[in-house]
Amino acid sequence: MVAERVVSPVIVGRGEELSALAAALDTAVEQGPAVVLVAGEPGIGKSRLLAEFARSLGPEARVVEGACAELGSDGLPYAPLVTVLRRLIRVEGVLPGPYRQLARWFPELGEAGDAEGGKHRLYEEVLTLVERVAVDQPVIVSIEDLHWADAATRELLGFLARNLTQAGVLLVITYRPQETNDGPLLSELARRPRTTTLWLDRLDRQGVGRQLAAILGAEPDAATVRRVHEGSDGNPLFVEALARAGERTPDNLRDLLLRGPRSLPGPSRELLRIASVAGGRVGHRLLAEVAGQDGAELDTLLRELVDRSLLVTAGDGYDFRHALIRQVVYEDLLPGERARLHARYAEALRDSGAHAELAAHAYAAGDRGLALSAAYRAVGQARSSYAYEEQIRMLDHILALWDPDARLGGDRIDVLTNAAEACMLSGDYARGIDYATAGLAAVDERREPERAAQLLEHRGRLRHRLNATGVSDWERALELLPTAPDSVQRGRLLGVLAMGLLPEAGRARALFEEALDVGRRTGDPTVTVRGLLGVGSMRRDLGMLAQARTLAERLDSHDLLMTVPMYEATLHTKAGDQRRAIDAARDGIRHARRYGLGRSRGAELARYAGHSLILAGRWEEAAAVLEESLQEDPPPLARQALRVLAGCLALLRGELAAATDAAAAVEHADSDALFPRYRLLCLLAVAQGNLERADLLLDRALADPALTRIYSSDARPVLVAGALAQRARLAHGAGEELRQRVAARQAELAAADATLGVDGRLDRAWQIMLHALIEDDGWDHVAAAWRELRQPYELALSLFHGARAELAAGDRPGGAARLREAAQLAEDLGAVPLAREIALLRRPRPALEGLTERERDVLRLIAEGLSNRQIAARLHISPSTAGVHVSHILAKLGAATRTEAAAIAFREGQGEPSTP
């Protein structure tokens, strides 16, 4: 249908495919000629993938490209291969060889021969030319759009694939599966050894978000990502086209997509228009009823639409191959045509029980009464099936059609309240805030304080989940309510306010206890559950949390039920019992997804599970949990928290590119809940060798008021990261001024630590490690703490630092024993950077005996960070003589740089440390 070759300029989510192409090239070089078949629909990114692959190769391989024209059999035979051969000849130059047939196409090859030998001779010459070029350097021959290839091109490609023998030749062919008539050739190629087939899938919502960020130069909001993902179906070309468009399809893309539909015969075109009004998948019976056709005649029309790849079969009905095709066909209808067709759909659906579809069609047809009554029924249907986004859509219909005289169920404020509640469940928190705010604007606080308080409670919870700023709404709601001790609504507000005030322990504890008292006096299970959760967590009483779970399971409140495992996981994590924390969080995730809460509460629970899995050393599981949750497009705060964890995990594994991407997405976040991002940012700067930036980030963290407002167990790992950064500064520099600056920063870290409490065994272990890093002492206690908590990475890290301290003190046997255990732990985890540092420290002791006494003096000064001129001044020699000494020292030690020489000096007790 789409004639032009279409290319999206931004490539996203094709890392596996690029790796597969690189692996195929390695196979071609090492084992013999290889083939890669790249399949995908128009605009999916086949051309862009090959362009990115070619760019990544640089000068290490030659890439020659040719493309089939849409004219196919009516065009020039061999057209794409002629383009390839012309480029190969430029590489090869005019060399003697058996090119008599090719000279008919390329006179620069010499005198053309007669037609004797014909086609077979021509094919042999093409084969010879390709193989001769590949002798000196690998060659990638890329043929695009095989579905448009003429018969001669297909035959020659098959000949090459069968007869190539020269190593270093990679044949890459792209095609559209739904348009190709090259089944025999593709089957033959796919069966051959060293053939790889890549199927390019559409981007998921997260991939669309990444592509939009690359196009727009900024992180897109969730609504934009959702709109573009739904409109583009994840096709990268369509994402590009819709990135800066509004609700209507851009003209250039609409014209491109309408070529196929407008070329249809009248009856088929009309049926496609009818199908577009359905709004998505349409059942065969419904389509037949609206079209007024059935039987063989309808099947013939549908077959044509399917064969042209405009429609695809979907269960017992049909859907458009692309949502965007459906949209442009729908937009091409005249307003009167749309209204009439929607009315026909509404009539056909009137008694079907499909209330949401009926409401949408009646609304579009202008039948406000039918649309309103159907929307009310659809709201209940959607909520009972946990389809919260559908519920919100229907509530929007009701608000748009609002008729105060309809008397179908409550007033407009009730509708806004229900919409805010649905947004809390769906995870669309910003939109829910808008609904609650609209409701508050409509309610009279003096006449209906309870109603206003309910809306304030909802808005506070939405704000709290969006950016942790809901406390003021809850406080205002409590002011509106009487102080009656048996007020269930007041008890509920006391519970949520206490949750929002955490970790402000004193005030939160009193509110939780008051809420629990209200719940027990009134017998209200919701208030009681919140009170039990709060009081139980503050007392570290797992029995109270178990009571809360039992009560919550009896309630028809899945949202509250998801709160229980959050408290359980938090308590277990702080106690250092990561296994139980993981079990609680994963159980919550399963329930969240079962009840349609995967995007909202499920994402929050995934953060708990991911954190504990990382601490437990179960990194593969952690990566899977975090990635799966990010795929569900969680709300902003949860998404950023998940990215912090994913970035930290990537950093521990040595995946700097992924860690850098995660850090960029969270660096400027403004929420106390994201204070742990400083750990990622600081340690990433250290890994990148930017120690000044690491220190600047630590300075920001120490000045951030959130440091003393959050749980100490979340704050202290940031202080540990700062202490690690200070050790790295000492390792890569020297001199009295640096030592004084580091000492001052360590004093700040100690002072910050003193302002924090100790919140459980895990927090206590972090504190012990912080003190050891500052004092470079007590590593036995640190290792014992992490060993008891069964946290392998932290244990390996403490063993490494303890070994370094012992080696510096001359205790080589003790240091070696620690390093052996640390090395095994790091290897088992896949902690690549730590394993590398351990390996450096375990290197055989260099022979310093070969250094003269003067060279030893110079080495000590190198370790202090002095330049040649400064060394010369200190030793009263000329700068040139100092330079000669430095050159001799580097050569004797086998060190590539002064920094490496300083590292060796430290290990031999000759100077300052040089490894972090």
Secondary structure as the mmCIF struct_conf table of DSSP 4:
data_model
#
loop_
_struct_conf.conf_type_id
_struct_conf.id
_struct_conf.beg_label_comp_id
_struct_conf.beg_label_asym_id
_struct_conf.beg_label_seq_id
_struct_conf.end_label_comp_id
_struct_conf.end_label_asym_id
_struct_conf.end_label_seq_id
BEND BEND1 GLU A 4 GLU A 4
BEND BEND2 PRO A 9 PRO A 9
BEND BEND3 GLY A 13 GLY A 13
HELX_RH_AL_P HELX_RH_AL_P1 GLY A 15 GLU A 30
TURN_TY1_P TURN_TY1_P1 GLN A 31 GLN A 31
BEND BEND4 GLY A 32 GLY A 32
STRN STRN1 ALA A 34 ALA A 39
TURN_TY1_P TURN_TY1_P2 PRO A 42 GLY A 43
BEND BEND5 ILE A 44 GLY A 45
HELX_RH_AL_P HELX_RH_AL_P2 LYS A 46 LEU A 57
HELX_RH_3T_P HELX_RH_3T_P1 GLY A 58 GLU A 60
BEND BEND6 ALA A 61 ALA A 61
STRN STRN2 ARG A 62 ALA A 67
TURN_TY1_P TURN_TY1_P3 GLU A 70 LEU A 71
HELX_RH_3T_P HELX_RH_3T_P2 GLY A 72 ASP A 74
BEND BEND7 GLY A 75 GLY A 75
TURN_TY1_P TURN_TY1_P4 PRO A 77 TYR A 78
HELX_RH_AL_P HELX_RH_AL_P3 ALA A 79 GLU A 92
BEND BEND8 VAL A 94 VAL A 94
BEND BEND9 PRO A 96 PRO A 98
TURN_TY1_P TURN_TY1_P5 ARG A 100 GLN A 101
HELX_RH_3T_P HELX_RH_3T_P3 LEU A 102 ARG A 104
TURN_TY1_P TURN_TY1_P6 TRP A 105 TRP A 105
HELX_RH_3T_P HELX_RH_3T_P4 PRO A 107 LEU A 109
BEND BEND10 GLU A 111 GLU A 111
BEND BEND11 ALA A 115 ALA A 115
TURN_TY1_P TURN_TY1_P7 GLU A 116 GLY A 117
HELX_RH_AL_P HELX_RH_AL_P4 GLY A 118 ASP A 136
BEND BEND12 GLN A 137 GLN A 137
STRN STRN3 VAL A 139 GLU A 144
HELX_RH_3T_P HELX_RH_3T_P5 LEU A 146 TRP A 148
HELX_RH_AL_P HELX_RH_AL_P5 ALA A 151 ASN A 163
BEND BEND13 GLN A 166 GLN A 166
TURN_TY1_P TURN_TY1_P8 ALA A 167 GLY A 168
STRN STRN4 VAL A 169 TYR A 175
TURN_TY1_P TURN_TY1_P9 PRO A 177 GLU A 179
HELX_RH_AL_P HELX_RH_AL_P6 GLY A 183 ARG A 191
BEND BEND14 ARG A 192 ARG A 192
TURN_TY1_P TURN_TY1_P10 PRO A 193 ARG A 194
STRN STRN5 THR A 195 TRP A 199
HELX_LH_PP_P HELX_LH_PP_P1 ASP A 201 LEU A 203
HELX_RH_AL_P HELX_RH_AL_P7 ARG A 205 LEU A 216
BEND BEND15 GLY A 217 ALA A 218
HELX_LH_PP_P HELX_LH_PP_P2 GLU A 219 ASP A 221
HELX_RH_AL_P HELX_RH_AL_P8 ALA A 222 SER A 232
TURN_TY1_P TURN_TY1_P11 ASP A 233 GLY A 234
HELX_RH_AL_P HELX_RH_AL_P9 PRO A 236 LEU A 242
TURN_TY1_P TURN_TY1_P12 ALA A 243 ARG A 244
BEND BEND16 GLU A 247 ARG A 248
HELX_LH_PP_P HELX_LH_PP_P3 THR A 249 PRO A 250
HELX_RH_AL_P HELX_RH_AL_P10 ASP A 251 ARG A 262
TURN_TY1_P TURN_TY1_P13 SER A 263 SER A 263
BEND BEND17 LEU A 264 LEU A 264
HELX_RH_AL_P HELX_RH_AL_P11 GLY A 266 VAL A 277
TURN_TY1_P TURN_TY1_P14 ALA A 278 ALA A 278
BEND BEND18 GLY A 280 GLY A 280
STRN STRN6 VAL A 282 GLY A 283
HELX_RH_AL_P HELX_RH_AL_P12 HIS A 284 ALA A 291
TURN_TY1_P TURN_TY1_P15 GLY A 292 GLY A 292
HELX_RH_AL_P HELX_RH_AL_P13 GLY A 295 ASP A 307
TURN_TY1_P TURN_TY1_P16 ARG A 308 SER A 309
BEND BEND19 LEU A 310 LEU A 310
STRN STRN7 LEU A 311 ALA A 314
TURN_TY1_P TURN_TY1_P17 GLY A 315 ASP A 316
STRN STRN8 GLY A 317 PHE A 320
BEND BEND20 ARG A 321 ARG A 321
HELX_RH_AL_P HELX_RH_AL_P14 ALA A 323 GLU A 331
TURN_TY1_P TURN_TY1_P18 ASP A 332 ASP A 332
BEND BEND21 LEU A 333 LEU A 333
HELX_RH_AL_P HELX_RH_AL_P15 PRO A 335 LEU A 349
TURN_TY1_P TURN_TY1_P19 ARG A 350 ASP A 351
BEND BEND22 SER A 352 GLY A 353
HELX_RH_AL_P HELX_RH_AL_P16 HIS A 355 ALA A 365
TURN_TY1_P TURN_TY1_P20 GLY A 366 GLY A 366
HELX_RH_AL_P HELX_RH_AL_P17 ARG A 368 SER A 384
TURN_TY1_P TURN_TY1_P21 SER A 385 TYR A 386
HELX_RH_AL_P HELX_RH_AL_P18 TYR A 388 ALA A 400
TURN_TY1_P TURN_TY1_P22 LEU A 401 LEU A 401
TURN_TY1_P TURN_TY1_P23 PRO A 404 ASP A 405
BEND BEND23 ALA A 406 ALA A 406
BEND BEND24 LEU A 408 GLY A 410
HELX_RH_AL_P HELX_RH_AL_P19 ARG A 412 SER A 426
TURN_TY1_P TURN_TY1_P24 GLY A 427 GLY A 427
HELX_RH_AL_P HELX_RH_AL_P20 TYR A 429 ALA A 442
BEND BEND25 VAL A 443 VAL A 443
TURN_TY1_P TURN_TY1_P25 GLU A 445 ARG A 447
HELX_RH_AL_P HELX_RH_AL_P21 PRO A 449 ASN A 467
BEND BEND26 ALA A 468 ALA A 468
HELX_RH_AL_P HELX_RH_AL_P22 VAL A 471 LEU A 480
BEND BEND27 LEU A 481 LEU A 481
TURN_TY1_P TURN_TY1_P26 PRO A 485 ASP A 486
HELX_RH_AL_P HELX_RH_AL_P23 VAL A 488 LEU A 501
TURN_TY1_P TURN_TY1_P27 LEU A 502 PRO A 503
HELX_RH_AL_P HELX_RH_AL_P24 ALA A 505 THR A 522
TURN_TY1_P TURN_TY1_P28 GLY A 523 GLY A 523
HELX_RH_AL_P HELX_RH_AL_P25 PRO A 525 ARG A 539
TURN_TY1_P TURN_TY1_P29 ARG A 540 ARG A 540
HELX_RH_AL_P HELX_RH_AL_P26 LEU A 542 ARG A 554
BEND BEND28 LEU A 555 ASP A 556
HELX_RH_AL_P HELX_RH_AL_P27 HIS A 558 LYS A 574
TURN_TY1_P TURN_TY1_P30 ALA A 575 GLY A 576
HELX_RH_AL_P HELX_RH_AL_P28 GLN A 578 ARG A 594
TURN_TY1_P TURN_TY1_P31 TYR A 595 GLY A 596
TURN_TY1_P TURN_TY1_P32 GLY A 598 SER A 600
HELX_RH_AL_P HELX_RH_AL_P29 ARG A 601 LEU A 615
TURN_TY1_P TURN_TY1_P33 ALA A 616 GLY A 617
HELX_RH_AL_P HELX_RH_AL_P30 TRP A 619 GLN A 631
TURN_TY1_P TURN_TY1_P34 GLU A 632 GLU A 632
HELX_RH_AL_P HELX_RH_AL_P31 PRO A 636 ARG A 653
TURN_TY1_P TURN_TY1_P35 GLY A 654 GLY A 654
HELX_RH_AL_P HELX_RH_AL_P32 LEU A 656 VAL A 666
TURN_TY1_P TURN_TY1_P36 GLU A 667 HIS A 668
HELX_RH_3T_P HELX_RH_3T_P6 ASP A 672 LEU A 674
TURN_TY1_P TURN_TY1_P37 PHE A 675 PRO A 676
HELX_RH_AL_P HELX_RH_AL_P33 ARG A 677 ALA A 687
TURN_TY1_P TURN_TY1_P38 GLN A 688 GLY A 689
HELX_RH_AL_P HELX_RH_AL_P34 LEU A 691 ALA A 703
HELX_RH_3T_P HELX_RH_3T_P7 PRO A 705 THR A 708
TURN_TY1_P TURN_TY1_P39 ARG A 709 ARG A 709
BEND BEND29 ILE A 710 ILE A 710
HELX_RH_AL_P HELX_RH_AL_P35 SER A 712 ALA A 731
TURN_TY1_P TURN_TY1_P40 HIS A 732 HIS A 732
BEND BEND30 GLY A 735 GLY A 735
HELX_RH_AL_P HELX_RH_AL_P36 GLU A 736 ALA A 754
TURN_TY1_P TURN_TY1_P41 THR A 755 THR A 755
BEND BEND31 LEU A 756 LEU A 756
BEND BEND32 GLY A 760 GLY A 760
HELX_RH_AL_P HELX_RH_AL_P37 ARG A 761 GLU A 775
TURN_TY1_P TURN_TY1_P42 ASP A 776 ASP A 776
HELX_RH_AL_P HELX_RH_AL_P38 TRP A 779 LEU A 789
TURN_TY1_P TURN_TY1_P43 ARG A 790 ARG A 790
HELX_RH_AL_P HELX_RH_AL_P39 PRO A 792 ALA A 808
TURN_TY1_P TURN_TY1_P44 ALA A 809 GLY A 810
HELX_RH_AL_P HELX_RH_AL_P40 ARG A 812 LEU A 829
TURN_TY1_P TURN_TY1_P45 GLY A 830 GLY A 830
HELX_RH_AL_P HELX_RH_AL_P41 VAL A 832 LEU A 841
TURN_TY1_P TURN_TY1_P46 ARG A 842 ARG A 842
BEND BEND33 ARG A 843 ARG A 843
HELX_LH_PP_P HELX_LH_PP_P4 PRO A 844 PRO A 846
HELX_RH_3T_P HELX_RH_3T_P8 LEU A 848 GLY A 850
BEND BEND34 LEU A 851 LEU A 851
HELX_RH_AL_P HELX_RH_AL_P42 GLU A 853 ALA A 863
TURN_TY1_P TURN_TY1_P47 GLU A 864 GLY A 865
HELX_RH_AL_P HELX_RH_AL_P43 ASN A 868 LEU A 875
TURN_TY1_P TURN_TY1_P48 HIS A 876 HIS A 876
HELX_RH_AL_P HELX_RH_AL_P44 PRO A 879 LEU A 893
TURN_TY1_P TURN_TY1_P49 GLY A 894 GLY A 894
BEND BEND35 ALA A 896 THR A 897
HELX_RH_AL_P HELX_RH_AL_P45 ARG A 898 ARG A 907
TURN_TY1_P TURN_TY1_P50 GLU A 908 GLY A 909
BEND BEND36 GLN A 910 GLY A 911
#
